[in-house]
Amino acid sequence: MSDALPYAEVIGDPIGHSKSPLIHNFWLQALNIEAEYRKTHVTPDGLAAYFLQRRADPDWLGCNVTIPHKIAVMDFTDDPGGVRTRIGAMNTIASETGGPLIGTNTDAGGFLQPLLRDKWKGRSATIIGAGGAARAILFALTSLGVPNITIMARDVARGQAMLDHAGVKGQVIGMDAALPACDLLVNGTSLGMVGQPVLDLDLTPLPASATVYDIVYTPLETGLLKAARDRGLKTLDGLEMLIGQAALAFDIFFDAQAPRELDADLRALLLSAD
């Protein structure tokens, strides 16, 4: 019988920037749950060994997954919810004691939460990126019935493959192309994050009613959001999706609902940690 606390964690490469432990441990403390949440650096070459080790740990409840593993982890999990087919990326893996690893995706639901809260009703969107987060965002927007979707990607073929996988008839443009006049612009990449290349876009084609949503949260005020605010556009920052997806994962790991009434205190904590 282990004397250690049950725990979940987030894995990625890099991982030092992750705020997920602050979020989950804040909720655990608020609810007086005896468990903990960690962050662990796992390289692409180390994924197989990581899961082999964790499967043998009775205290391990599962993990969240960040860049660059959201597609690769699907090789190590069971998929009862059909996430491989519906989204093509996983960001949450739950450990069933003595059983399989169950993969799912809370990014899509976390991404949608502020749009639903604000009653967003746009008809066109541009997603920057074609990785795991972008796939969840595409799924989320199609679930809203957004009819006109553009993918802006460095690898146009990969962007087209993402649309084809989702069964979406959209368009794919390169990173040097002009933005279309869309209702929602989403950065679904790590561009603009501390230590990553900047995301430098001309936002002139966006209408005054457009919303700009950046999933990067380190820094919180990205160059993209600053440019959008300078134009008077509505913005949504990376903490919106981060907290939203974390709340869904928290329920999976710890079998308790996150105390979202404390969101203001949580945001203050996260901002003070920068």
Stockholm file with secondary structure:
# STOCKHOLM 1.0

chainA/1-274         MSDALPYAEVIGDPIGHSKSPLIHNFWLQALNIEAEYRKTHVTPDGLAAYFLQRRADPDWLGCNVTIPHKIAVMDFTDDPGGVRTRIGAMNTIASETGGPLIGTNTDAGGFLQPLLRDKWKGRSATIIGAGGAARAILFALTSLGVPNITIMARDVARGQAMLDHAGVKGQVIGMDAALPACDLLVNGTSLGMVGQPVLDLDLTPLPASATVYDIVYTPLETGLLKAARDRGLKTLDGLEMLIGQAALAFDIFFDAQAPRELDADLRALLLSAD
#=GR chainA/1-274 SS CCCSCCEEEEEESSCTTCCHHHHHHHHHHHTTCSCEEEEEECCGGGHHHHHHHHHTCTTEEEEEECTTCTTGGGGGSBCTTCHHHHTSCCCEEEECTTSCEEEECCHHHHHHHHHHHTTCCCSEEEEECCSHHHHHHHHHHHHTTCCEEEEECSSHHHHHHHHHHHTCCCEEECTTSCCCCCSEEEECSSTTSTTSCCCCCCCTTSCTTCEEEECCCSSSSCHHHHHHHHTTCEEECHHHHHHHHHHHHHHHHHSSCCCGGGHHHHHHHHHHTC
#=GC SS_cons         CCCSCCEEEEEESSCTTCCHHHHHHHHHHHTTCSCEEEEEECCGGGHHHHHHHHHTCTTEEEEEECTTCTTGGGGGSBCTTCHHHHTSCCCEEEECTTSCEEEECCHHHHHHHHHHHTTCCCSEEEEECCSHHHHHHHHHHHHTTCCEEEEECSSHHHHHHHHHHHTCCCEEECTTSCCCCCSEEEECSSTTSTTSCCCCCCCTTSCTTCEEEECCCSSSSCHHHHHHHHTTCEEECHHHHHHHHHHHHHHHHHSSCCCGGGHHHHHHHHHHTC
//
